[in-house]
Amino acid sequence: MKKQIGNFSIKNRLFPAIFTLVILTFFSSFESAAQDGHLPGNPRILKSASELDYPPMAVVQPDGSAGGFSVDLLKAAAEAVGLSVSFKIGPWHEIKEELAAGALDVLPLVSYSAERHKVYDFTAPYLRMNGAIFVRKNTADIHALSDLKGKEVLVMQGDTAHEYVVKEKLSDKIIPTASYEEAFKLLSAGKHDAVVVQQVVGLQILRNLGITNIMPVQEKHISSLKPAPLELEGFEQKFCFAVTEGNRQLLAQLNEGLTIVTLNGTYESLYEKWLGPILPKSKIPVDQILKNVLFFLAPLLLVFALIGLWTLKRLVAKKTRFLEQEILQRRQTEEELRKREGHFRTLVQTIPDLIWLKDKDGVFLACNPVFERFFGAKEGDIIGKTDYHFVDKELADFFVEHDRKAMAAGKPTSNEEWITFADDGHRALLDTTKTPMLDAQGRLIGVLGIGRDITERKKMTEHLQQAQKLEAISVLIDGIFHDFNNILSAILGFTELARDNNPSNQQLQEDLNEIYVAGNRAKELVQQILTFTRRKKHTPCLLNVSNILQETILQLRSALPASVEIEMNLDEKAGPVFADPLQLSQIIVNLCMNAIQAMEESGGILSIKVSETTPSDEFFRNHPHLMPGNYLELNVQDTGTGIAPEIMGSIFDPYFTTKNLGDGTGLGLAVTYGIIKEMDGEILVESEPGRGSIFTIFLPVADQALQ
C-alpha cells in the first residue's frame, strides 16, 4: 500500500492488450459452447446480484434497484452477446455464497485471488483498485498495515479486505459488518479503531454519508482505475466478473461482451459516468495520445482477424440445419410451457382458497398467497420446510396424518379443521381436501392440498337450524297459548273465590295464596316464552347475576322437594352482564327446574356458582364465535340421574324430552339455548349417568361504560 501507483499513460498502454486476451479466451471456448447447445443468438436471463453499498461500483438506487459502474457494465456486456441480467440486492457474504452454490450465474464485482479461483471462474479484469486504512482524525498510532496489530479492525463480511486481513494476520480483533456503510458509521461514532476498504469506495461512502471525522491513513493519488500490468503491493486488487466454476460457455460470452463494450465505447462512457466525477483528471501529452492510438491499432487488426474466423465458423454452423431446427423447436416448446406455467400460477394466485403442494416427505414445494397468510411467511421462506417449522407439534401431527391418509387411500380425502391465521390471528374453519399427486409413470410424488374457508357457511347453517327450531317453538306456543291461558285464568279465578269464601280459615288462606302466586308466576313464564319465540324487542340493561339468581331461587324454594338441598357460591364482585332481567331469570328457572326434576326420586344437592373468569386461548379456538375477553361463568350442578351419552346431542332440540307424556314439553333447554346465543354467550354440558350433570354458562362481562 506504500507504493505510488503509476500514471494514466502507463496503465492505458496495455489495456487493449488485456481485452485481446479476452477475445482469444472467447474464441477458444466458442466451439465448446456450440457443442453444449448454446449458440450465439440464444438469449436468456442471467441471475445476478449486487451488494448493499460499494459506491460507485455497486449502489442501491432510490427505487430499490441495483446500479453502479460494475452493475451497468455487466448489463452492457451481457446485452452485447444477446443476454440479459436480473439483479437482486443483498449482503456481500450471502450473494457470494449463492454464486458458489449455483443459485446465481454471475457476480459483477469480484476481486481475483488464487483462493477464490478455486471456487469461481473469472473474466479478464476491468478495474484495478487500491486498499486503504481509514481512521478517525487525530488517531496517532496507526500509520500502516503493521500498526493494526491488536486493533479492532472493521471490514465487510466476505469482502476481499476481510480475507486479506485474516490471511495476513494483521489483527486478532476483526469486526465483520454487513456493509461498509455500517462500518463507517460505527467508526465515526467512536467504536473500534479502523476500517480496511478500497480507497475510492471508502472516500465515496464518507462523502455520501456526510462523515467528516474520518480520513485515510495514506491517501494515494489515483487518476485511473483501468487495468494495468503493474506490480501490486499491499492490499490492491483486480476486479472481474465471476461465474460458477466450470461454466466455460458463460465465461466466454462475458469475455466477448467485455471486448465489444470496450471497442464500441460503452466501457469508456460508463467509466466517465460513474468514475469520472470522483477521479482527478490527468493531462496526457499529444505525443503520448498518438502512441496510445498506434498501440491500440495492432490489437484491433488482431480482433478483425479473429472476427473473420468467428464469421467462418458461423457459416459452418449454419449448415447444421437439423440441429438448429431442433433447438428452435425446443425453445418454442419451453416458451409455451413458460406461458402455461404463468397462466396456471396466475390462476392459483387469485383463488381465495388455501392451496399448497408437498412432496411425499411433507416438504413444501409451492403455495399461494392465501396460504402464506396462514403461516405468516412468504412462499420463498416456506418452500423446503415442513409444517413443524410454522405450527405447534400437535397441529403439525394432525396435518401430517391427514397427508398420510390421503396418500395411502390413493384418492382425495376431506376433513374439517379449525386453524388460526398467523398474519392477523383470526380463526377459520376449513373444509380441506388433499389429493395424492402422481408422476407420468404413476408413482406417488406428493400431495396437493386445498382448504376452503367455510366459517361463515357453518355459522349460517347453525343459525338456520336454530331459527327453524325456534320457529317450531313459536308455532307450538301460538297454538296452545289461548287454551293454556284459559286454564290459568280458571285456576286464578277459583283461587280468588275460595279465598273470599273462607276468610276465617287461616291455613287454607295461606295455601290458596301460594296457589295464586304460583299461577301468576306460570302466567308470566308463558308470556316470557311467547315474547322470546316471537322475537319481540327486550329491554336489556346492566345486571348483577348474583342478585337475579338470589331472587329467582327464593321463588323456587317452594317447589323444592324436601330431599333436595341448595348450595350457592356467589361472587358478589363478578362483573355485570348486559341482558334482559326476565330472560336471565328464565335461564336460571329452566336450568334449576331440570336439576330438581333429575333429583326428585333420590334427592341430592343443587349447587349454583357464579364467578368471573378469563377463558384460555384454547377455549376461544374451540368456540370461535365468542369474542376474547372476560366472561361471567354460571355453574348449575346436580347429583341426579345424569344424561345418557346417546341423547347428549339432542337435549337442546325443541320438543325433545325424556319425561313421560304430560310431564314435560321439551322446550326449557331449547329456550335457554336460544336466549344464551342471543346474548353472545355459550352453554356447555358435562354429564355422566348416575352421577349428575353440570351446565356451565358463559356470558360476556359488560363494559361499565354502558351504564
Secondary structure, 3 states (H helix, E strand, C coil): CCCCCCCHHHHHHCHHHHHHHHHHHHHHHHHHHHHCCCCCCCCCEEEEEECCCECCCEEECCCCCEECHHHHHHHHHHHHCCCEEEEEECCHHHHHHHHHHCCCCEEEEEECCCCHHHCEEECCCCEEEEEEEEEECCCCCCCCHHHHCCCEEEEECCCHHHHHHHHCCCCCEEEEECCHHHHHHHHHCCCCCEEEEEHHHHHHHHHHHCCCCEEECCCCCCCCCCCCCCCCCCCEEEEEEEEECCCHHHHHHHHHHHHHHHHCCHHHHHHHHHCHHHCCCCCCCHHHHHHHHHHHHHHHHHHHHHHHHHHHHHHHHHCCHHHHHHHHHHHHHHHHHHHHHHHHHHHHHHCCCEEEEEECCCCEEEECHHHHHHHCCCHHHHCCCCHHHCCCHHHHHHHHHHHHHHHHHCCCEEEEEEEECCCCCCEEEEEEEEEEEECCCCCEEEEEEEEEECHHHHHHHHHHHHHHHHHHHHHHHHHHHHHHHHHHHHHHHHHHHHHHHCCCCHHHHHHHHHHHHHHHHHHHHHHHHHHHHCCCCCCCEEECHHHHHHHHHHHHHHHCCCCEEEEEEECCCCCCEEECHHHHHHHHHHHHHHHHHHCCCCCEEEEEEEEEECCCHHHHHHCCCCCCCCEEEEEEEECCCCCCHHHHHHCCCCCCCCCCCCCCCCCHHHHHHHHHHHCCCEEEEEECCCCCEEEEEEEEECCHHHC
